[in-house]
Amino acid sequence: MTEKADSKPSRTELEKQVSSLEERAALLERERDERTDDLKRVAAEFDNYRKRVARDQQSLAARAHERLVKELLPVLDDLERALEAATEHQEAKLEDGVRLVHRELQEALAKEGLEEIGTNGHFDPHVHEALLSQPSEQDDGAILEVLQKGYRLGDRVLRPARVVVSQGE
């Protein structure tokens, strides 16, 4: 019987084993929590990266549209000048052809989001550029003449309208 009693661990040995197992379980729980925190951090960083890439792609596409439309603005201006010249010289066929090209170009640019800046009313420094000011019977700051149309693409001004502004009387 003494052998059986000797083969059983003592109470202190059992307490030591339980204590050791509890310490190991606590260590494993800490490691698990650290790995879980690491995974959450990596997931949040990846989500931020994905959002940043999406914003960058949208910005790049907007800049590409802006560049294209900006390059086409002089063509639109030249066509408008040709239309004015053709009207003065009564060359109907030339006028019809240029008018057709002008309308098609204008529609294509409108599909891309190009809008003409309004010039009826008072001068707005955010969308107009005053090239000249002259005395007139109109109120101070009224737009008298448009020298070059202005355009916006979405909420951005591509080119301000160049205008002559009234100084008042």
DSSP file (Angstrom, degrees, kcal/mol; ACC not computed):
  #  RESIDUE AA STRUCTURE BP1 BP2  ACC     N-H-->O    O-->H-N    N-H-->O    O-->H-N    TCO  KAPPA ALPHA  PHI   PSI    X-CA   Y-CA   Z-CA
    1    1 A M     >        0   0    0      0, 0.0     4,-1.9     0, 0.0     5,-0.2   0.000 360.0 360.0 360.0 -25.1    0.0    0.0    0.0
    2    2 A T  H  >  +     0   0    0      1,-0.2     4,-2.3     2,-0.2     5,-0.1   0.819 360.0  58.7 -68.6 -28.6    2.8    2.4    0.5
    3    3 A E  H  > S+     0   0    0      2,-0.2     4,-2.0     1,-0.2    -1,-0.2   0.910 106.1  48.1 -67.0 -40.2    3.6    2.1   -3.2
    4    4 A K  H  > S+     0   0    0      1,-0.2     4,-1.1     2,-0.2    -2,-0.2   0.910 112.9  48.0 -66.0 -39.6    0.2    3.3   -4.1
    5    5 A A  H  < S+     0   0    0     -4,-1.9    -1,-0.2     1,-0.2     3,-0.2   0.875 111.9  50.4 -66.3 -36.7    0.4    6.2   -1.7
    6    6 A D  H  < S+     0   0    0     -4,-2.3    -1,-0.2     1,-0.2    -2,-0.2   0.831 105.9  56.0 -71.3 -31.0    3.9    7.0   -3.1
    7    7 A S  H  < S+     0   0    0     -4,-2.0    -1,-0.2    -5,-0.1    -2,-0.2   0.738  90.9  85.2 -75.8 -22.2    2.6    7.0   -6.7
    8    8 A K  S  < S-     0   0    0     -4,-1.1     2,-0.1    -3,-0.2     0, 0.0  -0.633  87.6-118.2 -78.1 133.6   -0.1    9.6   -6.0
    9    9 A P        -     0   0    0      0, 0.0    -2,-0.1     0, 0.0    -1,-0.1  -0.389  31.8-110.8 -68.9 151.0    1.2   13.1   -6.2
   10   10 A S     >  -     0   0    0      1,-0.1     4,-2.4    -4,-0.1     5,-0.2  -0.304  27.2-105.3 -76.9 166.2    1.0   15.1   -3.0
   11   11 A R  H  > S+     0   0    0      1,-0.2     4,-2.4     2,-0.2     5,-0.2   0.881 121.2  51.2 -60.4 -40.7   -1.3   18.0   -2.6
   12   12 A T  H  > S+     0   0    0      2,-0.2     4,-2.3     1,-0.2    -1,-0.2   0.877 109.2  51.1 -67.0 -37.5    1.5   20.5   -2.9
   13   13 A E  H  > S+     0   0    0      2,-0.2     4,-2.5     1,-0.2    -2,-0.2   0.916 110.8  48.6 -65.6 -41.1    2.7   18.9   -6.1
   14   14 A L  H  X S+     0   0    0     -4,-2.4     4,-2.8     2,-0.2     5,-0.2   0.903 110.9  50.5 -62.8 -41.4   -0.9   19.1   -7.5
   15   15 A E  H  X S+     0   0    0     -4,-2.4     4,-2.6     2,-0.2    -1,-0.2   0.892 110.1  50.3 -64.3 -38.6   -1.1   22.7   -6.5
   16   16 A K  H  X S+     0   0    0     -4,-2.3     4,-2.7     2,-0.2    -2,-0.2   0.919 111.9  47.6 -64.9 -42.5    2.2   23.4   -8.2
   17   17 A Q  H  X S+     0   0    0     -4,-2.5     4,-2.8     2,-0.2    -2,-0.2   0.918 113.5  47.2 -64.4 -43.2    0.9   21.7  -11.4
   18   18 A V  H  X S+     0   0    0     -4,-2.8     4,-2.5     2,-0.2    -2,-0.2   0.921 113.2  49.1 -63.4 -43.2   -2.4   23.5  -11.3
   19   19 A S  H  X S+     0   0    0     -4,-2.6     4,-2.4    -5,-0.2    -2,-0.2   0.914 111.7  48.8 -62.1 -43.1   -0.5   26.8  -10.7
   20   20 A S  H  X S+     0   0    0     -4,-2.7     4,-2.5     1,-0.2    -2,-0.2   0.912 112.2  48.5 -63.3 -42.8    1.9   26.0  -13.6
   21   21 A L  H  X S+     0   0    0     -4,-2.8     4,-2.5     2,-0.2    -2,-0.2   0.885 110.9  50.7 -65.4 -37.9   -1.1   25.2  -15.9
   22   22 A E  H  X S+     0   0    0     -4,-2.5     4,-2.5     2,-0.2    -2,-0.2   0.905 110.6  49.0 -65.8 -41.4   -2.9   28.4  -14.9
   23   23 A E  H  X S+     0   0    0     -4,-2.4     4,-2.4     2,-0.2    -2,-0.2   0.919 112.6  48.0 -63.0 -42.8    0.2   30.5  -15.6
   24   24 A R  H  X S+     0   0    0     -4,-2.5     4,-2.6     2,-0.2    -2,-0.2   0.907 111.5  49.8 -65.3 -40.5    0.6   28.8  -19.0
   25   25 A A  H  X S+     0   0    0     -4,-2.5     4,-2.3     2,-0.2    -2,-0.2   0.902 111.1  49.7 -63.5 -41.3   -3.1   29.4  -19.8
   26   26 A A  H  X S+     0   0    0     -4,-2.5     4,-2.2     2,-0.2    -2,-0.2   0.903 111.3  49.4 -64.6 -40.9   -2.7   33.0  -18.8
   27   27 A L  H  X S+     0   0    0     -4,-2.4     4,-2.4     2,-0.2    -2,-0.2   0.919 111.5  48.5 -63.3 -44.6    0.4   33.3  -21.1
   28   28 A L  H  X S+     0   0    0     -4,-2.6     4,-2.6     1,-0.2    -2,-0.2   0.877 110.2  52.1 -64.6 -37.7   -1.5   31.7  -24.0
   29   29 A E  H  X S+     0   0    0     -4,-2.3     4,-2.7     2,-0.2    -1,-0.2   0.909 109.7  49.4 -64.9 -41.6   -4.5   34.0  -23.5
   30   30 A R  H  X S+     0   0    0     -4,-2.2     4,-2.5     2,-0.2    -2,-0.2   0.930 112.2  47.6 -62.5 -44.8   -2.1   37.1  -23.5
   31   31 A E  H  X S+     0   0    0     -4,-2.4     4,-2.6     2,-0.2    -2,-0.2   0.910 111.9  50.4 -62.3 -41.7   -0.5   35.8  -26.7
   32   32 A R  H  X S+     0   0    0     -4,-2.6     4,-2.6     1,-0.2    -2,-0.2   0.925 111.0  48.7 -61.3 -44.4   -3.9   35.2  -28.3
   33   33 A D  H  X S+     0   0    0     -4,-2.7     4,-2.5     2,-0.2    -2,-0.2   0.890 110.8  50.6 -63.9 -39.2   -5.1   38.7  -27.3
   34   34 A E  H  X S+     0   0    0     -4,-2.5     4,-2.6     2,-0.2    -2,-0.2   0.925 112.1  46.7 -63.7 -44.4   -1.9   40.2  -28.8
   35   35 A R  H  X S+     0   0    0     -4,-2.6     4,-2.5     2,-0.2    -2,-0.2   0.893 111.9  51.1 -64.9 -39.2   -2.4   38.3  -32.1
   36   36 A T  H  X S+     0   0    0     -4,-2.6     4,-2.3     2,-0.2    -2,-0.2   0.921 111.1  48.0 -63.4 -43.3   -6.1   39.3  -32.2
   37   37 A D  H  X S+     0   0    0     -4,-2.5     4,-2.5     2,-0.2    -2,-0.2   0.909 111.0  51.6 -62.3 -42.3   -5.0   43.0  -31.7
   38   38 A D  H  X S+     0   0    0     -4,-2.6     4,-2.6     1,-0.2    -2,-0.2   0.924 110.6  48.3 -60.1 -44.6   -2.4   42.6  -34.4
   39   39 A L  H  X S+     0   0    0     -4,-2.5     4,-2.5     1,-0.2    -2,-0.2   0.899 111.4  49.6 -64.1 -40.9   -5.0   41.2  -36.8
   40   40 A K  H  X S+     0   0    0     -4,-2.3     4,-2.3     2,-0.2    -1,-0.2   0.912 111.7  49.0 -64.0 -41.2   -7.5   44.0  -36.0
   41   41 A R  H  X S+     0   0    0     -4,-2.5     4,-2.5     2,-0.2    -2,-0.2   0.917 112.3  47.7 -63.8 -44.4   -4.8   46.6  -36.6
   42   42 A V  H  X S+     0   0    0     -4,-2.6     4,-2.5     2,-0.2    -2,-0.2   0.902 111.6  51.0 -64.3 -40.8   -3.8   45.0  -39.9
   43   43 A A  H  X S+     0   0    0     -4,-2.5     4,-2.3     2,-0.2    -2,-0.2   0.909 111.5  47.4 -63.3 -41.6   -7.4   44.8  -41.0
   44   44 A A  H  X S+     0   0    0     -4,-2.3     4,-2.4     2,-0.2    -2,-0.2   0.907 112.2  49.7 -66.6 -41.4   -7.9   48.5  -40.2
   45   45 A E  H  X S+     0   0    0     -4,-2.5     4,-2.4     2,-0.2    -2,-0.2   0.900 111.3  49.3 -63.4 -40.4   -4.8   49.5  -42.0
   46   46 A F  H  X S+     0   0    0     -4,-2.5     4,-2.7     2,-0.2    -2,-0.2   0.907 110.0  50.8 -65.8 -41.1   -5.9   47.5  -45.1
   47   47 A D  H  X S+     0   0    0     -4,-2.3     4,-2.2     2,-0.2    -2,-0.2   0.922 111.6  47.7 -62.0 -44.1   -9.3   49.1  -45.0
   48   48 A N  H  X S+     0   0    0     -4,-2.4     4,-2.5     2,-0.2    -2,-0.2   0.898 111.8  51.0 -62.3 -41.0   -7.7   52.6  -44.8
   49   49 A Y  H  X S+     0   0    0     -4,-2.4     4,-2.7     2,-0.2    -2,-0.2   0.931 109.3  50.0 -61.8 -46.1   -5.4   51.6  -47.7
   50   50 A R  H  X S+     0   0    0     -4,-2.7     4,-2.1     1,-0.2    -2,-0.2   0.907 112.3  47.4 -61.0 -42.4   -8.3   50.4  -49.8
   51   51 A K  H  X S+     0   0    0     -4,-2.2     4,-2.3     2,-0.2    -1,-0.2   0.903 111.9  50.3 -65.0 -41.2  -10.2   53.7  -49.2
   52   52 A R  H  X S+     0   0    0     -4,-2.5     4,-2.6     2,-0.2    -2,-0.2   0.906 110.3  49.5 -64.5 -42.1   -7.1   55.8  -50.0
   53   53 A V  H  X S+     0   0    0     -4,-2.7     4,-2.5     2,-0.2    -1,-0.2   0.907 110.2  50.9 -63.8 -41.7   -6.5   53.9  -53.3
   54   54 A A  H  X S+     0   0    0     -4,-2.1     4,-2.2    -5,-0.2    -2,-0.2   0.920 111.7  47.4 -62.3 -43.4  -10.2   54.4  -54.3
   55   55 A R  H  X S+     0   0    0     -4,-2.3     4,-2.5     1,-0.2    -2,-0.2   0.916 111.8  50.6 -62.6 -43.1   -9.9   58.2  -53.5
   56   56 A D  H  X S+     0   0    0     -4,-2.6     4,-2.5     1,-0.2    -2,-0.2   0.893 109.9  50.0 -63.0 -39.8   -6.6   58.4  -55.5
   57   57 A Q  H  X S+     0   0    0     -4,-2.5     4,-2.4     2,-0.2    -1,-0.2   0.911 111.2  48.3 -66.1 -41.7   -8.2   56.6  -58.5
   58   58 A Q  H  X S+     0   0    0     -4,-2.2     4,-2.3     2,-0.2    -2,-0.2   0.915 112.7  48.9 -63.4 -42.0  -11.2   59.0  -58.5
   59   59 A S  H  X S+     0   0    0     -4,-2.5     4,-2.3     2,-0.2    -2,-0.2   0.906 110.8  50.2 -64.3 -41.7   -8.8   61.9  -58.2
   60   60 A L  H  X S+     0   0    0     -4,-2.5     4,-2.1     2,-0.2    -2,-0.2   0.913 111.1  48.5 -63.6 -43.6   -6.7   60.6  -61.1
   61   61 A A  H  X S+     0   0    0     -4,-2.4     4,-2.3     1,-0.2    -2,-0.2   0.903 111.2  50.7 -63.6 -41.2   -9.8   60.1  -63.3
   62   62 A A  H  X S+     0   0    0     -4,-2.3     4,-2.5     1,-0.2    -2,-0.2   0.901 110.4  49.4 -63.9 -40.6  -11.0   63.6  -62.5
   63   63 A R  H  X S+     0   0    0     -4,-2.3     4,-2.7     2,-0.2    -1,-0.2   0.878 108.8  52.9 -65.7 -37.2   -7.6   65.1  -63.4
   64   64 A A  H  X S+     0   0    0     -4,-2.1     4,-2.2     2,-0.2    -2,-0.2   0.928 111.6  45.5 -64.6 -44.3   -7.6   63.1  -66.7
   65   65 A H  H  X S+     0   0    0     -4,-2.3     4,-2.7     1,-0.2     5,-0.2   0.923 112.9  51.3 -61.7 -43.8  -11.0   64.5  -67.6
   66   66 A E  H  X S+     0   0    0     -4,-2.5     4,-2.6     1,-0.2    -2,-0.2   0.915 109.5  49.4 -61.1 -43.8   -9.9   68.0  -66.6
   67   67 A R  H  X S+     0   0    0     -4,-2.7     4,-2.0     2,-0.2    -1,-0.2   0.927 112.7  47.5 -62.0 -45.6   -6.8   67.8  -68.7
   68   68 A L  H  X S+     0   0    0     -4,-2.2     4,-1.4     1,-0.2    -2,-0.2   0.941 114.2  45.6 -61.0 -48.6   -8.7   66.7  -71.8
   69   69 A V  H  X S+     0   0    0     -4,-2.7     4,-1.0     1,-0.2     3,-0.2   0.893 110.6  53.9 -64.9 -39.5  -11.4   69.3  -71.4
   70   70 A K  H  < S+     0   0    0     -4,-2.6     3,-0.4    -5,-0.2    -1,-0.2   0.883 107.8  50.9 -61.5 -38.9   -8.8   72.0  -70.8
   71   71 A E  H  < S+     0   0    0     -4,-2.0     4,-0.4     1,-0.2    -1,-0.2   0.796 109.5  50.9 -69.0 -28.1   -7.0   71.1  -74.0
   72   72 A L  H  X S+     0   0    0     -4,-1.4     4,-2.0    -3,-0.2     3,-0.2   0.635  87.7  83.5 -86.0 -13.9  -10.3   71.3  -76.0
   73   73 A L  H  X S+     0   0    0     -4,-1.0     4,-2.4    -3,-0.4    -1,-0.2   0.905  87.8  52.1 -59.1 -44.1  -11.3   74.7  -74.8
   74   74 A P  H  > S+     0   0    0      0, 0.0     4,-2.7     0, 0.0    -1,-0.2   0.878 107.7  53.7 -60.7 -34.8   -9.1   76.6  -77.4
   75   75 A V  H  > S+     0   0    0     -4,-0.4     4,-2.4    -3,-0.2    -2,-0.2   0.927 108.3  49.3 -62.3 -44.7  -10.8   74.5  -80.1
   76   76 A L  H  X S+     0   0    0     -4,-2.0     4,-2.0     1,-0.2    -1,-0.2   0.911 111.5  49.4 -60.3 -43.0  -14.2   75.6  -78.9
   77   77 A D  H  X S+     0   0    0     -4,-2.4     4,-2.2     2,-0.2    -2,-0.2   0.922 110.6  49.8 -62.1 -45.0  -13.0   79.2  -78.8
   78   78 A D  H  X S+     0   0    0     -4,-2.7     4,-2.5     1,-0.2    -2,-0.2   0.893 109.5  51.2 -63.3 -40.3  -11.7   79.0  -82.4
   79   79 A L  H  X S+     0   0    0     -4,-2.4     4,-2.2     2,-0.2    -1,-0.2   0.898 108.9  51.1 -64.0 -39.5  -14.9   77.5  -83.6
   80   80 A E  H  X S+     0   0    0     -4,-2.0     4,-2.0     2,-0.2    -2,-0.2   0.912 110.8  48.5 -63.9 -41.2  -16.9   80.2  -82.0
   81   81 A R  H  X S+     0   0    0     -4,-2.2     4,-2.4     1,-0.2    -2,-0.2   0.900 110.4  51.4 -64.8 -39.8  -14.7   82.9  -83.7
   82   82 A A  H  X S+     0   0    0     -4,-2.5     4,-2.7     1,-0.2    -2,-0.2   0.886 108.4  52.3 -64.3 -38.0  -15.0   81.1  -87.1
   83   83 A L  H  X S+     0   0    0     -4,-2.2     4,-2.0     2,-0.2    -1,-0.2   0.914 109.7  48.5 -63.1 -42.7  -18.8   81.1  -86.7
   84   84 A E  H  X S+     0   0    0     -4,-2.0     4,-1.5     1,-0.2    -2,-0.2   0.917 113.8  46.5 -63.5 -42.9  -18.8   84.8  -86.0
   85   85 A A  H  X S+     0   0    0     -4,-2.4     4,-1.3     1,-0.2    -2,-0.2   0.898 111.5  51.1 -66.8 -40.7  -16.6   85.5  -89.1
   86   86 A A  H  <>S+     0   0    0     -4,-2.7     5,-1.6     1,-0.2     4,-0.5   0.861 107.0  54.2 -66.0 -35.8  -18.7   83.2  -91.3
   87   87 A T  H ><5S+     0   0    0     -4,-2.0     3,-0.7     1,-0.2    -1,-0.2   0.891 107.7  50.5 -64.5 -39.6  -21.9   85.0  -90.3
   88   88 A E  H 3<5S+     0   0    0     -4,-1.5    -1,-0.2     1,-0.2    -2,-0.2   0.812 113.3  45.1 -68.6 -30.1  -20.4   88.4  -91.2
   89   89 A H  T 3<5S-     0   0    0     -4,-1.3    -1,-0.2    -5,-0.1    -2,-0.2   0.357 104.1-125.8 -99.2   5.6  -19.3   87.1  -94.7
   90   90 A Q  T < 5 +     0   0    0     -3,-0.7     2,-1.2    -4,-0.5    -3,-0.2   0.807  55.3 150.9  57.3  34.4  -22.6   85.3  -95.6
   91   91 A E     >< +     0   0    0     -5,-1.6     4,-2.4     1,-0.2    -1,-0.2  -0.730  18.9 178.7 -96.9  86.8  -20.9   82.0  -96.3
   92   92 A A  H  > S+     0   0    0     -2,-1.2     4,-2.9     1,-0.2     5,-0.2   0.855  72.7  50.6 -63.1 -41.9  -23.8   79.8  -95.3
   93   93 A K  H  > S+     0   0    0      2,-0.2     4,-2.4     1,-0.2    -1,-0.2   0.932 112.8  46.0 -66.1 -44.0  -22.2   76.4  -96.1
   94   94 A L  H  > S+     0   0    0      1,-0.2     4,-2.8     2,-0.2     5,-0.3   0.931 113.7  50.4 -61.1 -44.6  -19.1   77.1  -94.1
   95   95 A E  H  X S+     0   0    0     -4,-2.4     4,-2.8     1,-0.2    -2,-0.2   0.922 109.6  49.7 -60.7 -45.3  -21.2   78.4  -91.3
   96   96 A D  H  X S+     0   0    0     -4,-2.9     4,-2.2     2,-0.2    -1,-0.2   0.918 113.2  47.0 -61.1 -43.3  -23.4   75.3  -91.3
   97   97 A G  H  X S+     0   0    0     -4,-2.4     4,-2.3     2,-0.2    -2,-0.2   0.935 115.1  44.1 -64.6 -47.0  -20.4   73.0  -91.2
   98   98 A V  H  X S+     0   0    0     -4,-2.8     4,-2.9     1,-0.2    -2,-0.2   0.900 112.1  53.8 -65.2 -39.8  -18.6   74.9  -88.4
   99   99 A R  H  X S+     0   0    0     -4,-2.8     4,-2.6    -5,-0.3    -1,-0.2   0.898 108.5  50.0 -61.5 -40.5  -21.8   75.2  -86.5
  100  100 A L  H  X S+     0   0    0     -4,-2.2     4,-2.5     2,-0.2    -2,-0.2   0.939 112.9  45.4 -62.9 -47.9  -22.3   71.4  -86.7
  101  101 A V  H  X S+     0   0    0     -4,-2.3     4,-2.6     1,-0.2     5,-0.2   0.919 113.3  51.2 -61.8 -43.3  -18.7   70.8  -85.5
  102  102 A H  H  X S+     0   0    0     -4,-2.9     4,-2.6     1,-0.2    -2,-0.2   0.929 111.0  47.3 -59.8 -46.9  -19.2   73.4  -82.7
  103  103 A R  H  X S+     0   0    0     -4,-2.6     4,-2.5     2,-0.2    -1,-0.2   0.912 113.0  48.6 -63.7 -43.0  -22.4   71.8  -81.5
  104  104 A E  H  X S+     0   0    0     -4,-2.5     4,-2.4     2,-0.2    -1,-0.2   0.913 113.3  46.8 -64.5 -42.4  -21.0   68.3  -81.5
  105  105 A L  H  X S+     0   0    0     -4,-2.6     4,-2.4     2,-0.2     5,-0.2   0.916 112.1  51.0 -64.8 -42.5  -17.9   69.4  -79.6
  106  106 A Q  H  X S+     0   0    0     -4,-2.6     4,-2.1    -5,-0.2    -2,-0.2   0.908 111.6  47.4 -61.9 -42.3  -20.0   71.3  -77.1
  107  107 A E  H  X S+     0   0    0     -4,-2.5     4,-2.0     2,-0.2    -1,-0.2   0.899 110.8  51.5 -66.5 -40.9  -22.3   68.3  -76.5
  108  108 A A  H  X S+     0   0    0     -4,-2.4     4,-1.0     1,-0.2    -2,-0.2   0.917 112.5  45.6 -62.5 -42.5  -19.3   65.9  -76.1
  109  109 A L  H  <>S+     0   0    0     -4,-2.4     5,-2.4     1,-0.2     4,-0.3   0.866 109.4  55.4 -69.1 -35.3  -17.7   68.3  -73.5
  110  110 A A  H ><5S+     0   0    0     -4,-2.1     3,-1.4     1,-0.2    -1,-0.2   0.880 102.8  56.4 -64.1 -36.6  -21.1   68.7  -71.8
  111  111 A K  H 3<5S+     0   0    0     -4,-2.0    -1,-0.2     1,-0.3    -2,-0.2   0.820 104.0  54.0 -63.0 -29.5  -21.3   64.9  -71.4
  112  112 A E  T 3<5S-     0   0    0     -4,-1.0    -1,-0.3    -3,-0.3    -2,-0.2   0.522 131.0 -96.5 -81.6  -5.3  -17.9   65.0  -69.6
  113  113 A G  T < 5 +     0   0    0     -3,-1.4    41,-1.4    -4,-0.3     2,-0.3   0.556  70.0 153.8 105.2   9.4  -19.4   67.6  -67.2
  114  114 A L  E   < -A  153   0A   0     -5,-2.4     2,-0.4    39,-0.2    -1,-0.3  -0.556  18.0-177.0 -75.6 132.8  -18.3   70.9  -68.8
  115  115 A E  E     -A  152   0A   0     37,-2.8    37,-2.7    -2,-0.3     2,-0.3  -0.986  26.4-121.0-129.8 140.8  -20.5   73.8  -67.9
  116  116 A E  E     -A  151   0A   0     -2,-0.4     2,-0.4    35,-0.2    35,-0.3  -0.595  31.5-119.0 -77.1 139.5  -20.3   77.4  -69.2
  117  117 A I        -     0   0    0     33,-2.9    33,-0.4    -2,-0.3     2,-0.1  -0.675  31.0-116.9 -81.4 128.6  -19.9   80.0  -66.4
  118  118 A G        -     0   0    0     -2,-0.4    43,-0.1     1,-0.1    -1,-0.1  -0.366  28.6-176.3 -66.1 141.6  -22.8   82.4  -66.3
  119  119 A T        +     0   0    0     -2,-0.1     2,-0.6     4,-0.1    24,-0.1   0.167  45.3 113.5-125.4  15.9  -21.9   86.0  -67.0
  120  120 A N  S    S+     0   0    0     22,-0.1     2,-0.4     2,-0.0    -2,-0.0  -0.796  76.1   8.1 -88.3 122.8  -25.3   87.7  -66.5
  121  121 A G  S    S-     0   0    0     -2,-0.6    22,-2.3    22,-0.3     2,-0.2  -0.906 106.8  -1.7 118.1-141.5  -25.3   89.9  -63.5
  122  122 A H  B    S-C  142   0B   0     -2,-0.4    20,-0.2    20,-0.2     2,-0.1  -0.552  74.1 -91.0 -98.1 156.9  -22.5   91.0  -61.2
  123  123 A F        -     0   0    0     18,-2.9    -1,-0.1    -2,-0.2    -4,-0.1  -0.404  35.2-168.2 -63.5 132.5  -18.8   90.2  -61.2
  124  124 A D    >>  -     0   0    0     -2,-0.1     4,-2.5     1,-0.1     3,-1.7  -0.964  13.2-154.1-125.0 111.3  -17.9   87.3  -59.0
  125  125 A P  T 34 S+     0   0    0      0, 0.0    -1,-0.1     0, 0.0    -2,-0.0   0.676  91.6  64.4 -62.3 -15.7  -14.1   87.0  -58.5
  126  126 A H  T 34 S+     0   0    0      1,-0.1    31,-0.1     3,-0.0     3,-0.1   0.770 123.0  13.8 -77.2 -25.0  -14.4   83.2  -57.9
  127  127 A V  T <4 S+     0   0    0     -3,-1.7    34,-2.5    33,-0.1     2,-0.3   0.467 120.1  65.1-128.7  -7.0  -15.6   82.6  -61.5
  128  128 A H  E  <  -d  161   0C   0     -4,-2.5     2,-0.5    32,-0.3    34,-0.2  -0.886  56.9-155.2-120.8 151.8  -14.8   85.8  -63.4
  129  129 A E  E     -d  162   0C   0     32,-3.6    34,-2.6    -2,-0.3     2,-0.7  -0.981  17.3-142.4-124.1 117.7  -11.6   87.6  -64.3
  130  130 A A  E     +d  163   0C   0     -2,-0.5    34,-0.2    32,-0.2     3,-0.1  -0.692  25.4 170.7 -82.9 114.4  -11.9   91.3  -64.9
  131  131 A L  E     +     0   0C   0     32,-2.6     2,-0.3    -2,-0.7    33,-0.2   0.789  69.8  10.3 -90.5 -32.1   -9.6   92.3  -67.8
  132  132 A L  E     -d  164   0C   0     31,-1.1    33,-2.7     2,-0.0     2,-0.4  -0.969  58.8-159.1-141.4 155.5  -11.0   95.9  -68.0
  133  133 A S  E     +d  165   0C   0     -2,-0.3    33,-0.2    31,-0.2    31,-0.0  -0.998  18.6 173.9-133.8 140.8  -13.3   98.2  -66.1
  134  134 A Q  E     -d  166   0C   0     31,-2.3    33,-2.3    -2,-0.4    34,-0.5  -0.989  36.4 -95.7-145.4 153.0  -15.0  101.1  -67.6
  135  135 A P        +     0   0    0      0, 0.0     2,-0.3     0, 0.0    34,-0.2  -0.390  53.5 153.2 -66.6 143.1  -17.5  103.8  -66.6
  136  136 A S        -     0   0    0     32,-1.5     8,-0.0     2,-0.3     4,-0.0  -0.964  57.7-102.7-159.2 172.6  -21.1  103.0  -67.6
  137  137 A E  S    S+     0   0    0     -2,-0.3    32,-0.2    32,-0.1     3,-0.1   0.642  93.5  92.7 -76.4 -14.8  -24.7  103.7  -66.6
  138  138 A Q  S    S-     0   0    0      1,-0.2    -2,-0.3    30,-0.1     3,-0.1  -0.288  91.7 -78.7 -77.3 166.1  -24.9  100.2  -65.1
  139  139 A D    >   -     0   0    0      1,-0.1     3,-1.8    29,-0.1    29,-0.4  -0.169  57.9 -86.1 -60.4 155.3  -24.2   99.5  -61.4
  140  140 A D  T 3  S+     0   0    0      1,-0.3    27,-0.2    27,-0.2    -1,-0.1  -0.455 117.2  22.4 -61.6 129.3  -20.7   99.2  -60.2
  141  141 A G  T 3  S+     0   0    0     25,-2.8   -18,-2.9     1,-0.3    -1,-0.3   0.413  86.9 139.6  92.4  -1.9  -19.5   95.6  -60.7
  142  142 A A  B <   -C  122   0B   0     -3,-1.8    24,-3.0   -20,-0.2     2,-0.6  -0.505  58.9-114.5 -74.2 144.7  -22.0   94.7  -63.5
  143  143 A I  E     +E  165   0C   0    -22,-2.3   -22,-0.3    22,-0.2    22,-0.2  -0.710  34.9 176.9 -82.6 121.8  -20.6   92.7  -66.4
  144  144 A L  E     +     0   0C   0     20,-3.0     2,-0.3    -2,-0.6    21,-0.2   0.836  64.0   3.4 -92.4 -39.7  -20.7   94.8  -69.6
  145  145 A E  E     -E  164   0C   0     19,-1.2    19,-2.7     0, 0.0     2,-0.6  -0.999  59.8-133.8-151.2 145.6  -19.0   92.4  -72.0
  146  146 A V  E     +E  163   0C   0     -2,-0.3    17,-0.2    17,-0.2     3,-0.2  -0.910  19.5 178.3-102.5 116.6  -17.6   88.9  -72.1
  147  147 A L  E    S+     0   0C   0     15,-2.5     2,-0.3    -2,-0.6    16,-0.2   0.815  76.4   6.4 -86.1 -33.3  -14.3   88.7  -73.8
  148  148 A Q  E    S-E  162   0C   0     14,-1.9    14,-2.5     0, 0.0    -1,-0.3  -0.950  82.2-117.2-151.2 129.6  -13.8   85.0  -73.3
  149  149 A K        -     0   0    0     -2,-0.3     2,-0.3    12,-0.2   -31,-0.1  -0.273  26.7-139.0 -64.4 150.4  -16.2   82.5  -71.9
  150  150 A G        -     0   0    0    -33,-0.4   -33,-2.9    11,-0.1     2,-0.3  -0.790  16.3-160.5-109.2 156.7  -15.4   80.7  -68.7
  151  151 A Y  E     -AB 116 159A   0      8,-2.1     8,-2.0    -2,-0.3     7,-1.8  -0.970   8.5-161.1-139.1 150.9  -16.0   77.0  -67.9
  152  152 A R  E     -AB 115 157A   0    -37,-2.7   -37,-2.8    -2,-0.3     2,-0.5  -0.960   9.5-151.4-127.8 150.4  -16.3   74.8  -64.9
  153  153 A L  E >  S-AB 114 156A   0      3,-2.8     3,-1.9    -2,-0.3     2,-0.4  -0.958  73.1 -44.1-120.9 109.0  -15.9   71.0  -64.7
  154  154 A G  T 3  S-     0   0    0    -41,-1.4   -39,-0.1    -2,-0.5   -41,-0.0  -0.572 125.0 -24.2  66.6-125.1  -18.0   69.7  -61.8
  155  155 A D  T 3  S+     0   0    0     -2,-0.4     2,-0.4    -3,-0.1    -1,-0.3   0.348 120.4  94.1-100.2   5.8  -17.3   72.1  -58.9
  156  156 A R  E <  S-B  153   0A   0     -3,-1.9    -3,-2.8     0, 0.0     2,-0.7  -0.828  72.9-130.8-103.8 136.5  -13.9   73.2  -60.2
  157  157 A V  E     -B  152   0A   0     -2,-0.4    -5,-0.3    -5,-0.2    -2,-0.1  -0.741  21.8-177.5 -82.7 117.6  -13.4   76.3  -62.3
  158  158 A L  E    S-     0   0A   0     -7,-1.8    -6,-0.2    -2,-0.7    -1,-0.2   0.896  75.7  -1.7 -79.7 -43.2  -11.2   75.3  -65.3
  159  159 A R  E    S-B  151   0A   0     -8,-2.0    -8,-2.1   -32,-0.1    -1,-0.3  -0.954  76.5-126.9-149.7 126.0  -11.0   78.8  -66.7
  160  160 A P        -     0   0    0      0, 0.0     2,-0.3     0, 0.0   -32,-0.3  -0.385  35.8-101.3 -70.4 152.8  -12.7   82.0  -65.4
  161  161 A A  E     -d  128   0C   0    -34,-2.5   -32,-3.6   -11,-0.1     2,-0.6  -0.598  33.5-136.4 -72.1 130.7  -14.8   84.0  -67.7
  162  162 A R  E     +dE 129 148C   0    -14,-2.5   -15,-2.5    -2,-0.3   -14,-1.9  -0.822  38.4 168.5 -94.7 121.5  -12.8   87.1  -68.9
  163  163 A V  E     -dE 130 146C   0    -34,-2.6   -32,-2.6    -2,-0.6   -31,-1.1  -0.821  42.0-120.9-135.0 164.2  -15.0   90.1  -68.7
  164  164 A V  E     -dE 132 145C   0    -19,-2.7   -20,-3.0    -2,-0.3   -19,-1.2  -0.941  37.6-154.5-104.1 129.9  -15.3   93.9  -68.9
  165  165 A V  E     -dE 133 143C   0    -33,-2.7   -31,-2.3    -2,-0.5   -22,-0.2  -0.821  13.3-115.9-113.5 144.9  -16.8   95.3  -65.7
  166  166 A S  E     -d  134   0C   0    -24,-3.0   -25,-2.8    -2,-0.3   -24,-0.1  -0.535  12.4-163.7 -76.7 140.0  -18.7   98.5  -65.0
  167  167 A Q        -     0   0    0    -33,-2.3   -27,-0.2     1,-0.4     2,-0.1   0.451  45.7-119.4 -94.3  -3.6  -17.2  101.1  -62.7
  168  168 A G              0   0    0    -34,-0.5   -32,-1.5   -29,-0.4    -1,-0.4  -0.447 360.0 360.0  87.7-172.4  -20.5  102.8  -62.4
  169  169 A E              0   0    0    -34,-0.2    -1,-0.2   -32,-0.2   -32,-0.1   0.481 360.0 360.0 -85.4 360.0  -21.1  106.4  -63.5
